[in-house]
Each structure stands twice: as structure tokens, then as C-alpha cells.
Amino acid sequence: MKFHIIAAKDLKIILRDRNALLMMFLVPMLIISVSGLALGGNYEQNIRISVLVVDLDNDEVSRGLVEFLEEIDILDVDMESNEFAARDRVKNKEYGRLIIIPPGFTESVMMGQDTDLLIIVNPTEESSNTVLQKIVEGYASRISTNVVVVKTVAAYGIPVYTEEQILEIVDTAEEFIQPPPVEVTIESTTSNLVEFTPFTQYVPGFAVMFLMFTTVQIGSISLIKEHEAGTLRRLVTAPISRAEIIGGKIASTFIRGFVQLTVLIYFGHVVFGLDLGSDILALFVLIAAVTMASTGLGLLVAVLVKTADQADSVSLLLVMIMSAVGGSWWPLFIEPQFMQDMAQFTITAWAMEGFYDLLYFDLGLAGILREVGVLVFMMIIFFGIAISRFKFE
């Protein structure tokens, strides 16, 4: 078989073309970086909740509560010494939430007496109010242990005379509740659910889009230009079969795409810490399947259109539509259901689902067999139609 001669010739031409190399590698890297850094907040859910706090107790437990709130990343905590002024600031919508710690709060907790924390909220900001409520309730649950312990000791008639004794009892109790005696463990049905970052979406998303620019758009245009220049007709007269000629063209496009997609995924891993999963073989299998399917689509476009300009327009339209509908630009699940149904006919949707399974869920080779199978099925259809209609004249 001499198809490797054809493939090697095409690859040498690409390596001499600096503009082509920039489009294959540098431009996608810039787009991935800018998109991930600029739009990362959409996935990190970087919300900020402003809260005003009035500490009328100003003692050990109340100061501990304020410190706890200030350590919560999503909270912007401001202090106000005057309760009435604080209420006015909330009423005037300067703040959406107010926490009032009552006088004697620390003493009540230490002496085992019931007490309360007051939260005043703007009802129009329900989601932020709920978040704050859960945070405060979590801290209140912790310090409620003090109250329960002191009440229990008193109920059994154990004499407690000083504050030091109370603190000693509470400290002893806290040794037994941290960590909790009964612990709840959540285990994912997947082998290893890693952290989802913006780059889990954008690295494979834009990498697949630029792969299709290489294999579908550039691949189809270059083949038609060879038709127009008569290169393919001259090759037919050489001592090489037509199958080897087609195989060489397919091989060169596949190698370009495979290297491009591999480099871009590895770029995301090195620069942005993208988790590649535990099965590198599975990752290469998926990359190969995506590249072969898109290479087949490029060959199909080349045989269905008549000129390079038509190939440019049709392939650009196909790549942009598949990227948008198939989940390259945003997660597929945010699309309307009818678009999710349409996406099942695109290379990008199955490619992105496969990358999610490997890079996020870490399912390994067994977990992507369905996606790889569909991509291979697409490849067979594309190549089957394209080769049956391929003409050297």
C-alpha cells in the first residue's frame, strides 16, 4: 500500500504553511483561554450576598458567629452598632439582609438557656435569603450543642457552679461531636466525579469546533482544489491505485485532525488543569472516533459540492450550526428540548458527551462505547456515500 506517500506529501505542505498551523493551534488556544477566563463565572456560580450584622452581645459566642460569617466566601459582611439604624438601612434597600444578635446571647448559650437570632430580609431576594438562612442555621445547630449539654447535665442534677465548669463540659461534649458520630457519606454512581470547571466545557468544546474547521472545511476545500488543478487526474496515471489515493487523502486529513485535537486537549490539561481522567487509552479512542467522523463529513462535502467556494460556505455553515446546537459553545442541557433532540444528529453532541464521560465522570473506555459507536456509525455513512460518489475526472 502506497497511500502513506500521498498522506506524507499533504502533511509536508501543511507544515510549511504557517498560517494553517496558526489556525490549527494558536487561534484555538487563544479562544479557549479567553472564553474560559471571561465566562468562567457562569459555571463557578460566583454569587455575592451582602449582609448587615448588629452584634448587641459582643461576647465570645457572638464574635465567633461574626467571624464564621466573614469566612464564608460568598458573604459580604458589614457591621452596624445601632439596631434602629440597621433596620432603616434594610428598609431603604441599602442592604437586603440583616442579622441581629441579641444582648446576653453568649451567656444564654453558656447557661443552657434558649435564645434566638433574628434575620430580617428583603422578600424579593428569596434565593439569597435562603442561602443566608441555611448558613446561619448551620452555625446555630453547632452552638445549640452547648445548650443541650448544659440542660442535660442540669436535668440529671449534676451540680455546676461556675462558668469554667460549664465551658469544660461543653468542650468535652464537642470532642465527641466533631466529627459527628453518625456521618453521611455521598457516593457517586461514577468512579470518580471530578470538579467541573469552565474549561471542562470550553477546552473540548472549542477543540472539537476547530477540529471540524480543519477536517470538514479545510479538508473539503483542499480536495476540491486538487480536482480543479488536475492533481488527482495526474495521480491516476501514476503506479498507485485509486483506493490508495483516496486513502492517502483521508489519512493526511485524519492525522492533522488527530494531532490538533490531542494537542488542544493536552493544552487545557497543562495550562488550565483540565482533568484528563484515569484512562488515557479511552481518551485517544474518543479523539480518533471524533476525528474520523469529521474527516468523513469533510470528504462528503467535497463530493456533494462543485467548487471550492461552495465547499467553504457549506462547511462553514455545517461547523457553526453543529457547534451551536451540539454543545461546543455551551452545555447541551441548557438548550430547549427540541434542540437537544436535533443535536443527536451532530458529531459535536456525541463528541461532547464522550468528553464529559471521560473528563468529568471518569467512566473510562467502557463508559464511552456508546458515543464511540455512534461516531463510528456516522463515519461509515459519510465515507460510504462519499466514496461511492467520488470522481477523479
C-alpha positions in Angstrom: 0.0 0.0 0.0 1.4 3.4 -1.0 -1.3 5.7 0.5 1.3 6.8 3.1 3.2 8.6 0.2 0.1 10.7 -0.6 -0.5 11.4 3.1 3.1 12.4 3.7 3.1 14.8 0.8 0.0 16.6 2.1 1.4 16.8 5.6 4.6 18.3 4.4 2.6 21.0 2.6 0.7 21.8 5.8 3.9 22.0 7.9 5.3 24.7 5.5 2.1 26.7 5.8 2.5 29.0 8.9 -1.0 30.4 8.6 -2.5 27.0 8.6 -0.5 26.0 11.7 -1.7 29.2 13.5 -5.3 28.4 12.7 -4.9 24.8 13.8 -3.2 25.5 17.2 -2.6 29.1 18.3 -6.0 30.5 17.4 -7.9 27.7 19.2 -5.7 28.1 22.3 -6.4 31.8 22.4 -10.2 31.3 22.0 -10.2 28.6 24.7 -8.3 30.8 27.1 -10.3 33.9 26.6 -13.7 32.1 26.8 -12.8 30.1 29.9 -11.4 33.1 31.8 -14.1 35.5 30.7 -17.1 33.3 31.1 -15.9 31.2 34.0 -18.3 32.9 36.4 -21.3 31.2 34.6 -20.1 27.8 35.9 -18.4 28.8 39.1 -21.7 30.4 40.3 -19.7 33.2 41.9 -22.6 34.9 43.7 -22.2 37.6 46.4 -24.7 38.1 49.2 -24.4 41.3 51.2 -25.5 41.1 54.9 -25.5 43.6 57.7 -24.8 42.4 61.2 -25.7 44.1 64.6 -23.9 42.4 67.5 -25.7 43.6 70.6 -23.9 40.9 72.7 -20.3 41.5 71.7 -19.1 38.4 73.6 -17.3 35.2 72.9 -20.1 33.2 71.1 -21.4 36.2 69.2 -18.0 37.2 68.0 -17.5 33.6 66.9 -20.6 33.9 64.8 -19.4 37.1 63.1 -16.0 35.5 62.3 -17.8 32.5 60.9 -19.9 34.6 58.6 -16.9 36.7 57.5 -15.1 33.5 56.5 -17.9 32.5 54.1 -16.6 33.4 50.6 -20.0 34.4 49.1 -20.9 36.7 52.0 -20.0 40.4 52.2 -20.4 41.2 55.9 -20.7 44.7 57.2 -21.2 45.7 60.9 -23.6 48.2 62.4 -23.6 49.1 66.0 -27.1 50.7 66.1 -30.1 48.3 65.7 -32.5 51.1 64.6 -30.1 52.5 62.1 -29.5 49.0 60.7 -33.3 48.4 60.3 -33.6 51.6 58.4 -30.8 50.7 56.1 -32.5 47.4 55.2 -35.9 49.2 54.9 -34.3 51.6 52.5 -32.9 48.6 50.5 -29.3 49.6 51.1 -28.9 46.0 52.3 -31.1 43.0 51.5 -30.4 41.1 54.8 -29.8 42.0 58.5 -28.8 39.7 61.3 -29.4 40.9 64.9 -27.5 39.1 67.7 -29.4 39.9 70.9 -27.8 41.1 74.2 -26.8 38.3 76.5 -26.5 35.8 73.6 -23.3 34.3 74.8 -24.5 34.0 78.4 -27.7 32.3 77.3 -25.8 29.7 75.3 -23.3 29.0 78.1 -26.0 28.7 80.7 -28.2 26.4 78.7 -30.9 28.9 78.1 -33.0 29.2 74.9 -32.2 32.2 72.7 -32.6 33.3 69.2 -31.0 35.0 66.2 -33.1 37.4 64.2 -32.7 37.7 60.4 -34.6 40.5 58.6 -34.7 40.1 54.8 -36.0 41.7 51.7 -38.6 39.2 50.4 -37.8 40.0 46.8 -34.4 38.3 47.1 -35.7 34.9 48.0 -32.8 32.8 46.8 -30.1 34.8 48.6 -32.2 34.9 51.7 -32.5 31.1 51.7 -28.7 30.7 51.3 -28.1 33.0 54.3 -30.7 31.3 56.3 -29.1 27.9 55.8 -25.6 29.3 56.7 -26.9 30.8 59.9 -28.9 27.7 60.8 -25.8 25.6 60.3 -23.9 27.7 62.9 -26.8 27.8 65.2 -27.0 24.0 65.1 -23.4 23.8 66.2 -23.7 26.1 69.2 -27.0 24.5 70.2 -24.9 21.6 71.4 -23.8 23.8 74.2 -27.4 24.5 75.3 -28.3 20.8 75.1 -25.3 19.6 77.1 -25.9 22.1 79.9 -29.6 21.3 80.0 -28.8 17.6 80.1 -26.3 18.0 83.0 -28.9 20.0 84.9 -31.6 17.5 84.3 -29.6 14.8 86.0 -29.0 17.0 89.0 -25.2 17.3 88.5 -24.1 20.5 90.3 -22.5 23.1 88.1 -21.4 26.2 90.0 -19.1 28.2 87.7 -18.7 29.3 84.1 -15.4 27.5 83.9 -17.3 24.2 84.7 -19.8 24.9 82.0 -17.1 25.6 79.5 -15.3 22.4 80.5 -18.4 20.4 79.9 -19.1 22.0 76.6 -15.5 21.4 75.4 -15.8 17.8 76.4 -19.0 17.4 74.5 -17.6 19.0 71.4 -14.8 16.4 71.3 -17.4 13.7 70.8 -19.5 15.6 68.1 -16.6 16.6 65.8 -16.6 14.6 63.6 -20.3 13.6 64.0 -20.7 10.1 65.4 -23.2 9.3 62.6 -21.7 10.6 59.3 -23.5 10.8 56.0 -21.4 9.8 53.0 -22.5 10.5 49.5 -21.0 8.2 46.9 -21.4 8.9 43.2 -22.5 6.2 40.8 -19.5 7.1 38.7 -16.0 6.0 39.5 -14.6 9.5 40.2 -16.6 12.6 39.8 -14.1 15.5 39.4 -14.6 19.2 39.8 -16.5 20.8 37.0 -14.7 24.0 35.8 -15.4 26.3 32.8 -12.6 24.6 31.0 -14.3 21.2 31.3 -16.8 22.7 28.8 -14.6 25.1 26.7 -11.5 23.1 26.1 -13.2 20.1 24.4 -16.0 22.3 23.0 -13.8 24.7 21.1 -11.2 22.0 20.3 -13.9 19.9 18.5 -15.1 23.0 16.7 -11.6 23.9 15.4 -11.0 20.2 14.6 -14.0 20.4 12.2 -12.7 23.6 10.6 -9.6 21.5 9.8 -11.2 18.3 8.7 -14.5 19.5 7.2 -13.8 23.0 5.9 -10.1 22.9 5.0 -10.2 19.2 4.2 -13.1 19.6 1.6 -11.7 22.8 0.1 -8.2 21.3 -0.4 -9.6 18.2 -2.1 -11.8 20.3 -4.5 -8.8 22.5 -5.3 -6.8 19.4 -6.3 -9.8 18.4 -8.5 -9.7 21.8 -10.1 -6.0 21.8 -10.5 -6.0 18.4 -12.1 -3.7 16.9 -9.5 -6.0 13.9 -8.9 -6.1 13.1 -12.6 -2.4 13.1 -12.8 -2.2 10.8 -9.8 -4.4 8.3 -11.6 -1.7 7.8 -14.2 0.9 7.0 -11.5 1.6 3.4 -10.4 -0.9 3.8 -7.5 -4.5 2.6 -7.2 -7.4 4.9 -6.8 -8.2 3.3 -3.3 -4.7 4.3 -2.2 -5.1 7.8 -3.5 -8.3 8.3 -1.5 -6.8 6.5 1.5 -3.8 8.9 1.4 -6.1 11.9 1.3 -8.2 10.6 4.2 -5.1 9.7 6.2 -3.5 13.1 5.9 -6.7 14.9 7.0 -7.1 12.4 9.8 -3.6 12.8 11.1 -3.8 16.6 11.0 -7.1 16.5 13.0 -6.0 13.9 15.4 -2.8 15.8 16.3 -4.7 19.1 16.5 -7.4 17.7 18.9 -4.8 15.9 21.0 -2.6 19.0 21.4 -5.6 21.2 22.3 -6.9 18.8 24.9 -3.4 18.5 26.4 -3.0 22.3 26.3 -6.1 22.5 28.5 -4.6 20.0 30.9 -1.2 21.7 31.2 -2.4 25.3 31.3 -5.8 25.2 33.0 -5.5 21.9 34.9 -8.2 20.1 32.9 -8.6 16.6 34.4 -7.9 14.0 31.6 -9.4 11.1 33.6 -7.7 7.9 34.5 -8.0 6.1 31.2 -5.7 7.8 28.6 -6.3 5.0 26.1 -10.1 5.8 26.2 -9.3 9.4 25.5 -7.2 8.6 22.4 -10.0 6.2 21.2 -12.6 9.0 21.5 -10.3 11.5 19.8 -9.8 9.1 17.0 -13.5 8.4 16.6 -14.4 12.1 16.6 -11.6 12.8 14.0 -12.6 10.0 11.7 -16.3 11.1 11.8 -15.5 14.7 11.0 -13.0 13.6 8.3 -15.7 11.6 6.7 -18.0 14.6 6.7 -15.3 16.7 5.1 -15.0 14.1 2.3 -18.8 14.0 1.9 -19.0 17.8 1.5 -16.2 17.7 -1.1 -18.1 15.2 -3.3 -21.5 17.0 -2.9 -20.4 20.5 -4.0 -18.8 21.6 -7.2 -16.5 24.5 -6.3 -14.1 25.4 -3.5 -16.3 28.5 -2.7 -19.3 26.3 -2.3 -17.3 23.9 -0.1 -16.2 26.9 2.0 -19.7 28.2 2.5 -21.4 24.8 3.1 -18.7 23.5 5.5 -18.6 26.8 7.5 -22.4 26.6 7.9 -22.3 23.0 9.0 -19.5 23.6 11.5 -21.2 26.6 13.1 -24.6 25.0 13.3 -23.2 21.8 14.8 -21.1 23.7 17.3 -24.0 25.8 18.5 -26.6 23.0 18.5 -24.3 20.2 19.6 -22.9 21.8 22.7 -19.5 23.2 21.8 -20.4 26.7 22.9 -22.5 25.9 25.9 -23.7 22.8 27.8 -26.3 20.9 25.8 -28.7 20.6 28.8 -29.4 24.4 28.8 -30.9 24.2 25.3 -34.6 23.7 24.7 -35.6 20.1 24.3 -36.2 20.3 20.6 -32.6 21.5 20.1 -31.3 18.7 22.3 -33.2 16.3 20.0 -31.7 17.9 16.9 -28.2 17.7 18.5 -28.3 13.9 18.4 -27.7 14.1 14.6 -24.5 16.1 15.1 -20.9 15.0 15.6 -20.4 17.6 18.3 -23.1 16.3 20.6 -21.7 12.8 20.7 -18.2 14.1 21.0 -19.0 16.4 23.9 -21.0 13.6 25.7 -17.9 11.4 25.3 -15.6 14.0 26.7 -17.9 14.7 29.6 -17.9 10.9 30.4 -14.1 10.9 30.4 -13.0 14.3 31.7 -15.8 14.8 34.3 -17.3 11.5 35.2 -14.1 9.5 34.5 -16.0 6.5 33.2 -13.2 5.0 31.2 -13.4 3.1 27.9 -16.5 1.2 28.9 -18.3 4.4 29.6 -17.8 5.9 26.1 -18.6 2.8 24.0 -22.0 4.2 23.1 -20.6 7.5 21.9 -17.7 5.9 20.0 -20.2 3.5 18.4 -22.4 6.4 17.2 -19.4 8.3 15.9 -18.1 5.3 14.0 -21.6 4.7 12.6 -21.5 8.3 11.3 -18.1 7.8 9.8 -19.3 4.7 7.9 -22.2 6.6 6.5 -20.2 9.6 5.5 -17.4 7.6 3.9 -19.8 5.2 2.3 -21.7 7.9 0.5 -18.6 10.0 -0.3 -16.5 7.1 -1.8 -19.4 5.9 -3.9 -19.8 9.3 -5.5 -16.1 10.2 -5.6 -14.8 11.1 -9.1 -11.3 11.6 -10.3 -12.3 13.4 -13.5 
